[in-house]
């Protein structure tokens, strides 16, 4: 399978929530963000599943939170 199928889930709102230690834009941790290009396909799949990637409802909630 093509390793490039998982592009970065970054949406350009790069701010870390001090309570959750996750980006309020994409939902990733600092470690996931910094190591994204080094993660294997399986590791990226795990992160994307945790983020609910492709689920509009969760994505919109993250975006609304980022706009506050």
HELIX and SHEET records of a PDB file:
HELIX    1   1 UNK A    3  UNK A    5  5                                   3    
HELIX    2   2 UNK A   30  UNK A   35  1                                   6    
HELIX    3   3 UNK A   36  UNK A   38  5                                   3    
HELIX    4   4 UNK A   41  UNK A   51  1                                  11    
HELIX    5   5 UNK A   56  UNK A   67  1                                  12    
END                                                                             
